[in-house]
Amino acid sequence: MKKIIAGLVTFLSVFFFLKPRKAAAPTSRPGLQPGDLLFSPIGEKDSFYIGHVGIVTEDDCVIHSIPKGLKKDGADHFFRKFARLSLYRARDEEAGVRAAAFAERIYESNPRAPYRFFTDLKDTGDKQYCTKLVWQAYYYGAGIKLNNYPLFARALHPELIKDPRHLYKVRT
């Protein structure tokens, strides 16, 4: 009986008095440049799909596509929103700037673009998803066809546009 009581007291002590530590959020984020791509292995909060990508703009914001439309978040907010991010940068800095400017034009022309995964890459109209937005920014803005996907390609996972010919990994 004493063993049972001792075990119960130990269990309750651990359960009620020892709280697990919360994971520490990063205290700093890397310096970002226009055209940088931020990849998350799992979407969180307003992007519940597996995998997500956004593109950094000239004004230190991140444009990405979510089910409610296109969204422009401050970079600090974006870093707090996602637990893990990988940063990829254009090998040609000017190409990154041009891609970011094109993403900004897409955002300004249709901020409420509905999230549609099965749409052609070529269509810059009213339907978007995160990978398509980034792919179009590089294709139409900088003349770079990430991983040579054809304009009629549909439903690309974010991982599929990490083209080492044009992008390099800065950090995770």
C-alpha positions, 0 to 999 in steps of 0.5 A: 500500500505504501508503494502505491501511495508513494507512486501516486504522490510522485505522479501527482507531484510531477503532473501538477508541479513540474510544467514542461518548458515551452520551446523558445522562439527564435530571438533573431531572424536572418536578414532578408532580401526581396525575392527570398523564399520562406518555406515551412514544412507544415502550414500553421494557423491560417494555412492548414495545408502541408507545406507552405511558401511565401516571398519576401517583398521590398518592404520586409513583408511576406506575400503568401496565399492562404484559403482566405486569399493573398496575404501580406504579413510583416516578416517578423509576424511570419516568423512567429507564425511558423515553427520552422522555416527554411530560407532560400535566396535567388542566386541573382540578387536582381532576379529576386528583386524583380520577382518580389516586385511581381509578387507585389503586383499580383497581391495588389491586383487581386488580394482576395484571390481564392485558394485553388490548388488545381489551376495552371501556373500560367493563369495569373488571374483570380485563383492562386495557391502559395507555390503558384504565386511564388513560381509566377513571381519568378517566371513573369517577374524575373524570367526564371522558370523554377525547375522548368515546370510547363505553364500548364502544370498544376498542384505543385508542392512548395518543395518542388520549386527549390531549384538549385540552379536559381536558388540556394539555401541560406538557413533553416 
